[in-house]
Amino acid sequence: MKCIYVNNGLINKIILNEACSSGCESFIQNFAQSLNYTVQDFAKLGLFAKRPVDLGSRCTVFMNSKIKQAQKEGADAGDISAGLSYSVVKNLCTKL
């Protein structure tokens, strides 16, 4: 995760957590496309998820195996989308 501090329209500080691979956005986009969704539509599915998948707080790039297991257990695209959203926030809160 990256945190960019802006002061008067200028970047004055950037914090990067130690576990960041800078790949969350790319991973989510590629995953959405693999399910034939745009990122926007994939994100909207997560808003209405009944059972978000608990993917922990690791970087999303390293969650592929957990996602595949969740799919085998019947998780739908919305549950995965919501789980990824929660994971990004958990990663931010616990590692930055």
Short mmCIF file of the C-alpha atoms (twelve columns), coordinates in Angstrom:
data_MODEL
# 
_entry.id   MODEL 
# 
loop_
_atom_site.group_PDB 
_atom_site.id 
_atom_site.type_symbol 
_atom_site.label_atom_id 
_atom_site.label_alt_id 
_atom_site.label_comp_id 
_atom_site.label_asym_id 
_atom_site.label_seq_id 
_atom_site.Cartn_x 
_atom_site.Cartn_y 
_atom_site.Cartn_z 
_atom_site.pdbx_PDB_model_num 
ATOM 1  C CA . MET A 1  0.000   0.000   0.000   1 
ATOM 2  C CA . LYS A 2  1.073   3.510   -0.655  1 
ATOM 3  C CA . CYS A 3  0.031   6.598   1.248   1 
ATOM 4  C CA . ILE A 4  0.671   9.879   -0.495  1 
ATOM 5  C CA . TYR A 5  0.476   13.092  1.509   1 
ATOM 6  C CA . VAL A 6  -0.447  16.176  -0.486  1 
ATOM 7  C CA . ASN A 7  -0.033  19.690  0.897   1 
ATOM 8  C CA . ASN A 8  -1.223  22.681  -1.124  1 
ATOM 9  C CA . GLY A 9  -1.416  20.542  -4.241  1 
ATOM 10 C CA . LEU A 10 2.141   19.204  -3.918  1 
ATOM 11 C CA . ILE A 11 3.246   15.746  -2.817  1 
ATOM 12 C CA . ASN A 12 5.296   16.210  0.319   1 
ATOM 13 C CA . LYS A 13 5.534   12.650  1.652   1 
ATOM 14 C CA . ILE A 14 5.069   9.080   0.413   1 
ATOM 15 C CA . ILE A 15 4.882   6.086   2.737   1 
ATOM 16 C CA . LEU A 16 5.153   2.552   1.380   1 
ATOM 17 C CA . ASN A 17 4.562   -0.452  3.604   1 
ATOM 18 C CA . GLU A 18 7.253   -3.107  3.776   1 
ATOM 19 C CA . ALA A 19 5.121   -5.806  2.158   1 
ATOM 20 C CA . CYS A 20 3.937   -3.797  -0.830  1 
ATOM 21 C CA . SER A 21 4.395   -5.273  -4.262  1 
ATOM 22 C CA . SER A 22 2.619   -2.337  -5.910  1 
ATOM 23 C CA . GLY A 23 0.420   -4.823  -7.702  1 
ATOM 24 C CA . CYS A 24 -3.012  -4.636  -6.070  1 
ATOM 25 C CA . GLU A 25 -4.629  -2.581  -8.799  1 
ATOM 26 C CA . SER A 26 -3.189  -4.713  -11.585 1 
ATOM 27 C CA . PHE A 27 -4.151  -7.932  -9.806  1 
ATOM 28 C CA . ILE A 28 -7.749  -6.839  -9.242  1 
ATOM 29 C CA . GLN A 29 -8.068  -5.656  -12.845 1 
ATOM 30 C CA . ASN A 30 -6.687  -8.905  -14.248 1 
ATOM 31 C CA . PHE A 31 -8.849  -10.997 -11.946 1 
ATOM 32 C CA . ALA A 32 -11.989 -9.055  -12.912 1 
ATOM 33 C CA . GLN A 33 -11.161 -9.495  -16.589 1 
ATOM 34 C CA . SER A 34 -10.600 -13.228 -16.106 1 
ATOM 35 C CA . LEU A 35 -14.232 -13.400 -14.932 1 
ATOM 36 C CA . ASN A 36 -15.365 -11.248 -17.891 1 
ATOM 37 C CA . TYR A 37 -16.097 -8.148  -15.781 1 
ATOM 38 C CA . THR A 38 -14.795 -4.625  -15.990 1 
ATOM 39 C CA . VAL A 39 -13.157 -3.435  -12.785 1 
ATOM 40 C CA . GLN A 40 -16.126 -1.134  -12.200 1 
ATOM 41 C CA . ASP A 41 -18.678 -3.932  -12.544 1 
ATOM 42 C CA . PHE A 42 -16.565 -6.286  -10.432 1 
ATOM 43 C CA . ALA A 43 -16.384 -3.638  -7.690  1 
ATOM 44 C CA . LYS A 44 -20.165 -3.123  -7.815  1 
ATOM 45 C CA . LEU A 45 -20.690 -6.859  -7.263  1 
ATOM 46 C CA . GLY A 46 -18.773 -6.556  -4.011  1 
ATOM 47 C CA . LEU A 47 -21.195 -3.944  -2.707  1 
ATOM 48 C CA . PHE A 48 -23.983 -6.517  -2.564  1 
ATOM 49 C CA . ALA A 49 -22.003 -9.533  -1.374  1 
ATOM 50 C CA . LYS A 50 -23.701 -11.702 1.215   1 
ATOM 51 C CA . ARG A 51 -20.558 -13.561 2.353   1 
ATOM 52 C CA . PRO A 52 -17.297 -11.685 1.643   1 
ATOM 53 C CA . VAL A 53 -14.390 -14.106 1.488   1 
ATOM 54 C CA . ASP A 54 -11.857 -13.622 4.306   1 
ATOM 55 C CA . LEU A 55 -8.557  -13.272 2.480   1 
ATOM 56 C CA . GLY A 56 -6.573  -11.837 5.385   1 
ATOM 57 C CA . SER A 57 -4.388  -8.769  5.192   1 
ATOM 58 C CA . ARG A 58 -1.604  -9.862  2.892   1 
ATOM 59 C CA . CYS A 59 -1.054  -8.176  -0.440  1 
ATOM 60 C CA . THR A 60 -3.685  -9.259  -2.951  1 
ATOM 61 C CA . VAL A 61 -1.017  -10.502 -5.330  1 
ATOM 62 C CA . PHE A 62 -0.269  -13.331 -2.907  1 
ATOM 63 C CA . MET A 63 -3.925  -14.271 -2.390  1 
ATOM 64 C CA . ASN A 64 -4.478  -16.142 -5.625  1 
ATOM 65 C CA . SER A 65 -4.466  -19.570 -3.980  1 
ATOM 66 C CA . LYS A 66 -6.970  -18.449 -1.319  1 
ATOM 67 C CA . ILE A 67 -9.243  -17.077 -4.022  1 
ATOM 68 C CA . LYS A 68 -9.060  -20.300 -6.033  1 
ATOM 69 C CA . GLN A 69 -9.939  -22.285 -2.907  1 
ATOM 70 C CA . ALA A 70 -12.873 -19.975 -2.176  1 
ATOM 71 C CA . GLN A 71 -14.149 -20.495 -5.723  1 
ATOM 72 C CA . LYS A 72 -13.978 -24.270 -5.230  1 
ATOM 73 C CA . GLU A 73 -16.016 -23.821 -2.056  1 
ATOM 74 C CA . GLY A 74 -18.733 -21.927 -3.941  1 
ATOM 75 C CA . ALA A 75 -17.839 -18.268 -3.421  1 
ATOM 76 C CA . ASP A 76 -19.260 -16.115 -6.188  1 
ATOM 77 C CA . ALA A 77 -17.636 -13.104 -7.869  1 
ATOM 78 C CA . GLY A 78 -19.322 -10.652 -5.495  1 
ATOM 79 C CA . ASP A 79 -18.039 -12.456 -2.409  1 
ATOM 80 C CA . ILE A 80 -14.529 -12.437 -3.848  1 
ATOM 81 C CA . SER A 81 -14.761 -8.788  -4.864  1 
ATOM 82 C CA . ALA A 82 -15.870 -7.804  -1.367  1 
ATOM 83 C CA . GLY A 83 -13.140 -9.972  0.151   1 
ATOM 84 C CA . LEU A 84 -10.479 -8.277  -1.961  1 
ATOM 85 C CA . SER A 85 -11.803 -4.862  -0.957  1 
ATOM 86 C CA . TYR A 86 -11.671 -5.771  2.728   1 
ATOM 87 C CA . SER A 87 -8.168  -7.177  2.278   1 
ATOM 88 C CA . VAL A 88 -6.836  -3.981  0.748   1 
ATOM 89 C CA . VAL A 89 -8.226  -1.998  3.691   1 
ATOM 90 C CA . LYS A 90 -6.905  -4.522  6.250   1 
ATOM 91 C CA . ASN A 91 -3.492  -4.370  4.603   1 
ATOM 92 C CA . LEU A 92 -3.544  -0.588  4.813   1 
ATOM 93 C CA . CYS A 93 -4.624  -0.555  8.457   1 
ATOM 94 C CA . THR A 94 -2.247  -3.235  9.714   1 
ATOM 95 C CA . LYS A 95 0.894   -2.559  7.712   1 
ATOM 96 C CA . LEU A 96 1.093   1.146   7.002   1 
# 
